[in-house]
Amino acid sequence: MSTVLCDLVDINAIQARLDAVHLDGGKHLMGQPTPVLDFVMSQENKAAFDIEREMTRDGKIKGVQLRYEQAFLPSEVQSNGEGCDATGEYCQVWESYAFDPTLNEYMDFKLGVGELKTNPEENTAVIAQRVRLMMQAIKEKVHANLSDFIVSNLGNWSSDTPDIEGVSVAANILNVNTTLPSDSNALRVANPILFQQLQDALTMSGYGSTGIFGGTELASYVKRASAGSDSVIGYNLKDALEQFGVAATYDRILAGKLAAALSATNAAVGIGSIAPVGWSLYDSDGAKLNLADSVADTIYDPATGMKFEFRMTRDCDDWKIVVRTRYQFFGLPENRYKTGHPLEGTNNLGGININCDNQQSCIA
């Protein structure tokens, strides 16, 4: 095979095919959804996080540093003072995170010598299809890693969240009900103020734009409310959804990890609560390869924008293709609010338990 590799495989054409399949709805094989990963990788979330500095050495990221400003407490405010002496102290919170580029997720496969054609278009079609399937599987693994991060880093709810009527907070898990206790006829009815309770809790705990991910009960409740079903006690749940709308999305992987670790059903994830940090060995032009026996470049997932390393080499007779990604996730520091602040310990990640997750058990 005397033809050089760059004449056989066009990395730009592979990316173009990945983009085209995404725009076409994915065709035949749609991978398992990754809702919370899509949320964290969204431009809105990434724009909300300010990475102060990336410390690099020898082409590898060694650390990520984030800066936050602590809020003052009302108790620090002074009254009726005179003179020029300053007694207050302004505090910035610096949080450094170690980024280990050796941590990665990857898949590989081999192409026999006879499988590559002299027509680059045919090679592009074969390789792009396999790469797309590999990227999807890797994304699902990264999604599981992110779910582990969320479960391990859930923060507090505000100290006054338990004051909301009809909710409770136990072990930092917010408990709400989709139904009300049974009436005199022993029939439980839909909780008409569930959205208001959730929105109040999120607002009181300093969340901005928020997604709620996890089990089926809350996501199904939202769908039932969207259908305009009226509560038997006279509340229109569709109106409640429109007024206190909270996005609730089923996430199989996250739901399973929440249930196993915390006996919780959902997690609230605020914009800016998780910083996704990714790195590719082939980001810089000097690291890219386009040789007779090796091509290396960065490709991107069209759905999330995640970086993936693509390398194709011929060490022996066969061609080996490796697709790899390097992502780690970092959250808000626990000391963002001073001791005594109502939001002490909050980090815009909150655990939720939706009680009464089975229609049959909702009937007394």
C-alpha positions in Angstrom: 0.0 0.0 0.0 2.1 2.8 -1.3 -0.5 5.6 -1.1 0.0 7.8 1.9 -2.5 7.7 4.7 -3.7 11.3 4.2 -4.9 10.3 0.7 -6.9 7.4 2.2 -8.5 9.1 5.2 -9.7 12.7 5.5 -10.2 13.8 9.2 -12.3 16.8 8.1 -14.6 14.5 6.1 -15.0 12.2 9.1 -16.1 15.2 11.2 -18.4 16.3 8.5 -20.1 12.9 8.4 -20.5 12.9 12.2 -22.1 16.4 12.0 -24.4 15.3 9.2 -25.6 12.2 11.0 -26.3 14.3 14.1 -28.3 16.8 12.1 -30.2 13.9 10.4 -31.4 12.7 13.8 -28.8 10.0 14.4 -30.2 7.5 11.9 -30.7 3.8 12.8 -28.9 3.6 16.1 -29.6 6.1 18.8 -27.5 5.6 21.9 -28.7 5.8 25.4 -29.6 9.4 26.3 -27.2 11.3 28.5 -29.4 14.2 29.8 -27.4 15.5 32.8 -24.2 15.3 30.7 -25.9 17.3 27.9 -26.9 19.9 30.5 -23.4 20.3 32.0 -21.8 20.4 28.5 -24.3 23.1 27.3 -22.9 26.5 26.3 -25.1 28.1 28.9 -23.5 26.1 31.7 -19.9 26.4 30.4 -20.4 30.2 30.0 -21.5 30.5 33.7 -18.2 29.1 35.0 -15.1 31.3 35.0 -11.9 29.3 35.0 -9.4 31.7 36.4 -6.3 30.0 35.2 -5.1 26.8 33.6 -1.6 25.9 34.7 0.3 24.0 32.0 3.6 22.3 31.8 5.1 20.1 29.2 1.9 20.4 27.2 -0.3 18.9 30.0 -2.8 20.6 32.2 -1.6 20.3 35.8 -4.3 22.2 37.5 -7.4 24.4 37.2 -8.0 27.3 39.5 -11.4 28.9 40.1 -12.1 32.1 42.0 -15.2 33.1 43.9 -16.2 36.0 46.1 -17.6 35.4 49.5 -20.7 37.2 50.5 -20.6 39.4 53.6 -22.9 38.5 56.6 -25.4 41.0 57.9 -23.8 40.6 61.3 -20.6 42.2 59.9 -22.5 45.4 59.2 -21.6 48.2 61.6 -23.9 51.0 62.7 -23.3 54.6 63.8 -19.6 54.5 63.3 -17.1 57.4 63.2 -13.5 57.7 62.3 -11.3 56.3 59.6 -10.3 52.9 60.8 -11.3 50.0 58.6 -12.2 46.8 60.4 -13.9 44.7 57.7 -12.1 42.1 55.7 -12.9 41.3 52.0 -12.4 37.7 51.2 -11.9 35.9 47.9 -12.2 32.1 47.8 -9.6 30.4 45.6 -10.2 26.8 44.8 -7.5 24.8 43.0 -8.3 21.5 41.3 -5.8 18.9 40.1 -6.4 17.9 36.5 -4.8 14.6 35.6 -4.6 14.1 31.8 -3.7 10.5 32.2 -7.3 9.8 33.3 -9.2 9.1 30.1 -11.9 6.9 28.5 -11.2 5.3 25.1 -12.1 2.6 22.6 -10.1 1.2 19.7 -10.5 -1.1 16.7 -8.4 -2.5 13.9 -8.9 -2.3 10.2 -7.2 -5.0 8.0 -5.0 -3.9 5.2 -7.6 -5.2 2.7 -10.4 -3.2 4.3 -9.0 0.2 3.3 -9.9 1.4 -0.2 -8.2 3.7 -2.5 -11.3 5.8 -2.5 -11.2 8.2 0.5 -15.0 8.6 0.5 -15.5 4.9 1.2 -12.9 4.9 4.0 -14.5 7.9 5.5 -17.9 6.2 5.5 -16.6 3.1 7.2 -14.5 4.8 9.8 -16.9 7.6 10.6 -19.7 5.1 11.4 -17.5 3.1 13.8 -16.1 6.2 15.4 -19.7 7.5 15.9 -20.6 4.4 17.8 -17.4 4.5 19.8 -18.0 8.2 20.7 -21.5 7.4 21.9 -20.3 4.5 24.2 -17.5 6.7 25.6 -20.0 9.5 26.2 -22.2 7.1 28.2 -19.2 6.2 30.3 -18.4 9.8 30.9 -22.0 10.4 31.8 -21.7 7.7 34.4 -18.6 9.4 35.8 -20.5 12.7 36.0 -23.4 10.9 37.8 -20.9 9.6 40.4 -19.6 13.1 40.8 -23.1 14.5 41.4 -24.0 11.8 43.9 -20.7 12.5 45.8 -21.0 16.3 45.8 -24.6 17.1 46.6 -24.6 20.2 48.9 -27.0 21.6 51.4 -30.4 23.2 51.0 -30.8 26.6 52.6 -31.3 26.5 56.3 -34.9 27.8 55.9 -36.0 25.4 53.2 -37.7 23.2 55.8 -40.0 26.1 56.5 -41.8 25.5 53.2 -45.2 24.0 54.0 -45.4 20.3 53.0 -41.7 19.6 52.5 -38.9 18.4 54.8 -35.1 18.1 54.6 -33.4 15.0 56.0 -29.7 14.3 55.6 -29.5 17.2 53.0 -32.2 15.5 50.9 -35.3 17.5 50.0 -38.5 15.4 50.5 -41.6 16.3 48.5 -44.8 14.4 47.6 -46.5 14.0 44.3 -49.7 13.2 46.1 -51.5 14.4 49.2 -52.5 12.2 52.1 -55.7 10.3 51.6 -59.0 12.1 52.2 -62.1 10.8 54.0 -62.7 8.5 51.0 -59.3 7.0 51.3 -58.2 8.4 47.9 -54.9 10.2 47.4 -55.0 13.1 45.0 -52.3 14.8 43.1 -50.3 17.4 45.0 -51.3 20.7 43.2 -48.5 22.8 44.7 -45.5 20.5 44.0 -44.1 22.9 41.4 -44.4 25.8 43.8 -42.7 23.8 46.6 -39.8 22.9 44.3 -39.4 26.4 42.9 -39.5 27.9 46.4 -36.8 25.5 47.6 -34.6 26.2 44.6 -35.0 30.0 45.0 -34.4 30.0 48.7 -31.2 28.0 48.1 -29.8 30.4 45.5 -30.3 28.4 42.4 -30.7 30.2 39.1 -31.6 28.2 35.9 -31.9 24.7 37.0 -32.6 21.2 35.7 -33.9 18.3 37.7 -32.7 14.9 36.7 -33.4 11.4 37.9 -36.3 9.0 38.3 -39.5 8.6 36.4 -42.0 9.8 38.9 -41.3 13.5 38.7 -40.8 13.5 34.9 -44.1 11.6 34.5 -45.9 14.0 36.9 -44.8 16.9 34.7 -46.1 15.1 31.6 -49.4 14.4 33.3 -49.7 18.0 34.4 -48.8 19.2 30.9 -51.8 17.2 29.6 -54.0 19.5 31.6 -55.4 17.0 34.1 -57.3 18.7 36.8 -57.0 17.7 40.4 -60.2 16.4 42.0 -59.8 19.2 44.5 -60.1 21.9 41.9 -56.5 22.8 40.9 -55.4 22.9 37.3 -52.0 21.2 37.2 -51.3 22.6 33.7 -51.6 26.1 35.0 -49.4 25.2 38.0 -46.7 23.9 35.6 -46.8 27.1 33.5 -46.5 29.3 36.5 -43.9 27.3 38.5 -42.4 25.3 35.6 -39.4 23.2 36.6 -37.7 21.0 34.0 -37.7 17.4 35.1 -35.9 14.9 32.9 -35.6 11.1 33.3 -32.0 10.0 33.6 -31.6 6.3 34.0 -28.0 6.2 35.0 -28.2 9.1 37.5 -31.4 7.7 39.0 -29.8 4.3 39.6 -26.8 5.8 41.3 -28.9 8.2 43.5 -31.1 5.3 44.6 -28.1 3.0 45.4 -26.1 5.6 47.3 -28.6 7.9 49.0 -32.1 6.4 48.5 -32.9 9.6 46.6 -34.8 9.9 43.4 -33.6 13.1 41.7 -30.9 15.8 41.7 -31.3 19.5 41.1 -28.4 20.8 39.0 -28.0 24.5 38.7 -26.3 26.4 35.8 -22.7 27.0 36.8 -22.7 24.3 39.5 -20.4 21.9 37.6 -17.4 22.9 35.5 -16.6 20.3 32.8 -12.8 20.5 32.0 -11.7 18.7 28.9 -8.4 18.4 27.1 -7.1 16.8 23.9 -3.5 15.9 23.2 -4.0 17.1 19.7 -5.4 20.6 20.4 -2.3 22.4 19.2 -1.3 22.4 15.6 2.1 21.1 16.5 0.7 18.0 18.0 -1.4 17.0 15.0 -0.1 14.3 12.7 -0.8 13.6 9.0 1.9 11.1 7.9 2.1 8.1 5.8 1.7 5.8 8.8 -0.1 8.0 11.3 -2.9 10.6 11.5 -3.9 12.3 14.8 -6.3 15.2 15.4 -9.1 16.4 17.6 -12.7 15.6 16.6 -15.9 16.8 18.3 -19.1 15.3 19.4 -21.8 17.3 17.4 -24.4 16.9 20.2 -22.3 18.2 23.2 -19.2 19.7 21.7 -17.0 17.3 23.7 -13.4 16.9 22.5 -12.2 13.5 21.4 -8.7 12.5 20.3 -8.6 10.5 17.0 -5.5 8.6 16.1 -5.0 6.1 13.3 -1.6 4.3 13.1 -0.1 1.4 11.2 2.3 -0.3 13.6 2.2 -3.7 11.8 0.0 -4.9 8.9 -3.3 -3.7 10.3 -4.4 -0.1 11.0 -5.3 0.7 14.6 -7.8 3.5 15.3 -8.2 4.9 18.9 -10.8 7.4 20.0 -10.2 8.9 23.5 -11.6 11.6 25.7 -10.2 13.3 28.8 -12.8 15.0 31.0 -13.0 15.8 34.6 -15.7 17.6 36.5 -15.3 20.2 39.3 -17.9 21.9 41.5 -18.4 24.9 43.7 -16.4 25.0 46.9 -18.2 24.3 50.2 -16.9 27.6 51.8 -18.5 29.8 49.1 -20.7 31.2 51.9 -19.5 32.0 55.4 -20.4 30.1 58.5 -23.8 31.4 59.7 -25.1 32.4 56.3 -28.5 30.8 55.4 -26.8 29.4 52.2 -23.8 27.9 54.1 -22.8 24.7 52.4 -25.0 25.1 49.3 -23.4 24.5 45.9 -26.3 24.5 43.5 -26.4 20.7 43.6 -29.2 19.3 45.7 -30.7 15.9 46.4 -34.4 15.4 46.1 -36.6 12.5 47.1 -40.0 12.2 45.3 -42.2 10.2 47.7 -45.0 8.0 46.4 -43.3 6.8 43.3 -45.9 4.2 42.5 -49.6 4.9 41.7 -50.8 1.8 43.5 -49.0 2.9 46.7 -50.6 6.3 46.5 -54.0 4.7 47.2 -54.6 4.2 51.0 
